[in-house]
Amino acid sequence: MAPGGGSGLPGAAGGTTSLLEEWLQKFATDGAQAPVGADPSAKTREIKEKLKEELKSTWENLKSRLEGQEAWEIRGLCFDNKEWTEKANSNSGQYVRDLCTALAEIKYFISGVWMTRKKAPGTGDNVEIEKGMDDAKIYSRCIVGAVALSTIYGDHCKLDDVIRTTEKEVDQKLEAHRSTGAQLNKCKGIDRNALLLGKSILQDEMKNWSQAERQKGMESKGSQGSWKLGKLWYNRVQGVCPQIYKGDGTKVQEQRKGNAEHMRKFLKVGDDRSITSGQATVADVLGDDNMKLSADKLTEVLSKLVGSDGKVDITNMDKLMEQLNKETETTT
């Protein structure tokens, strides 16, 4: 795999294999083939469980970062010398700064940069560039990061302002880590179908967790939870984004759709220029809470890779991709 662009690997029908196809192929062919006469549904379930395990373990990693305290580097790029339109000592000023730390945390996670504050104040951060991130792992992080940003923070107001104000500096800070192994700008190969699969597997779990964290903040009147989650929700969102805080469904969906393209550009996910009329874009998938597959539909899609003899048949990858394309057309 080559997460930054096309792979050029031979495809089943003589074309080239997309990054999503390569990623799926890795999990479909990992392990022993089914014996002769095996139940095809058993192999389909196995593939599905492997995908879930990969994405959910990746999500657990990101979740721990969102729950924790941000590094001094991230705090500095969100709080120091920024030309925010909101004053620092105002509620809205604190809100955009706190939201910024969450967005930066997600992008650092995708890039494989793990930073924690050193114990002594003013002594900087411990920096760890994660090793062993092969192309498949990077691809998984791009999917998880994009789905998390959309699901947890996509309904927040002023998100576009936060991205405009900090995007350049976040990229500059990460660029400084490139020489030690940071993985930068690797998410362009994430397409709408990859996000559709990611949302189908993770969105409900992420949403339930996010709602629980928001509830924790409300019940404790903002004294419990992370500043990126429960405290942000009660202490900041309540006053800055009142319609979102009150759960106005129409406003929430409008906000998410309005933020979608900003989120896509911030994470540098996908390239919508090749999308033809009638097809959902990457931004469409990010911005529509309802654009995902049911558990049964996900199983049906993955079953395209399994022959009647219970063996994985990679030559059927085109059928799987065709089915995913139909789903993004019929759910728009």
Buried (B, 14 or more C-beta within 10 A) or exposed (E): BBBBEEBEBEBBEEEEBBBBBBBBBBBBEEEEEBEEEBEBEEBBBBBBEBBBEBBBEBBEBBBEBBBEBBBBBBBBBBBEEBEBEBEEEEBBBBBBBBBBBBBBBBBBBBBBBBBBBEEEEEEEBEBEBBEEBEBBBBBBBBBBBBBBBBBBBBBBBBBBBBBEBBBEBBBEBBEEBBEEBBBBBBBBBBBBBBBBBBBBBBBEBBEEBBEEBBBBBBEEEBEBBBBBBBBBBBBBBBBBBEEBBEEBEEBBBBBBBBBBBBBBBBBBBBBBEEBEEEBBBBBBBBBBBEBBBEEEBBBBBBBBBBBEBBBBBBEBBBBBBEBBBEBBEEBB
